[in-house]
Amino acid sequence: MVKRNGKIMEVEMQTFPEVQTQEFEVSSDQAGERLDKILSLIYQDMSRSFFQKLIKNQQILVNNVPR
């Protein structure tokens, strides 16, 4: 879950061959940051461009809505 400005958001990454739902909270100093940046900080073995592609292909959902 991503927590922004007091709101909790569930982040779902749809990667082949499986769908993974991950939950995490973002610190108050990260609120308002780009989702790809936050994800690359959490998953340091994956690049921002990897997450940008997932977001562009609507494979990352926040509260069941593509981002």
C-alpha positions as CSV (number, residue, x, y, z in Angstrom):
1,M,0.0,0.0,0.0
2,V,1.2,3.5,-0.8
3,K,0.3,6.0,1.9
4,R,0.0,9.5,0.5
5,N,-1.3,12.4,2.5
6,G,-3.1,10.1,4.9
7,K,-4.5,7.9,2.1
8,I,-3.6,4.2,1.7
9,M,-3.2,2.9,-1.8
10,E,-2.7,-0.7,-2.9
11,V,-0.2,-1.2,-5.6
12,E,-0.5,-4.2,-8.0
13,M,2.2,-5.1,-10.5
14,Q,1.1,-7.3,-13.4
15,T,4.2,-9.0,-14.7
16,F,4.2,-12.1,-16.8
17,P,3.5,-14.8,-15.9
18,E,2.0,-13.8,-12.6
19,V,0.3,-10.9,-10.9
20,Q,1.8,-9.7,-7.6
21,T,0.2,-7.4,-5.1
22,Q,2.7,-5.6,-2.9
23,E,1.8,-3.4,0.0
24,F,4.0,-0.6,1.3
25,E,3.8,2.9,2.9
26,V,5.6,6.0,1.5
27,S,7.1,8.3,4.1
28,S,5.7,11.8,4.3
29,D,8.8,13.3,2.6
30,Q,8.1,11.0,-0.4
31,A,4.5,12.1,-0.8
32,G,3.9,13.6,-4.2
33,E,6.9,11.9,-5.7
34,R,6.6,10.0,-9.0
35,L,5.4,6.4,-8.6
36,D,8.3,5.1,-10.8
37,K,10.8,6.8,-8.5
38,I,9.3,5.4,-5.3
39,L,9.1,1.9,-6.8
40,S,12.7,2.0,-7.9
41,L,13.7,3.1,-4.4
42,I,11.8,0.2,-2.9
43,Y,12.9,-2.4,-5.5
44,Q,16.5,-1.3,-5.9
45,D,17.4,-4.2,-8.2
46,M,14.9,-2.8,-10.8
47,S,15.4,0.4,-12.8
48,R,13.1,3.4,-13.0
49,S,12.7,2.7,-16.8
50,F,11.4,-0.8,-15.9
51,F,8.7,0.7,-13.8
52,Q,8.0,3.4,-16.4
53,K,7.3,0.7,-19.0
54,L,5.0,-1.1,-16.6
55,I,3.1,2.1,-15.8
56,K,2.9,3.0,-19.5
57,N,1.5,-0.5,-20.3
58,Q,-1.0,-0.1,-17.5
59,Q,0.6,-3.0,-15.6
60,I,0.8,-1.1,-12.3
61,L,-2.5,-0.4,-10.6
62,V,-3.0,1.8,-7.6
63,N,-6.3,1.1,-5.9
64,N,-7.3,-1.0,-9.0
65,V,-6.7,2.0,-11.3
66,P,-3.9,2.0,-13.9
67,R,-1.2,4.6,-13.3
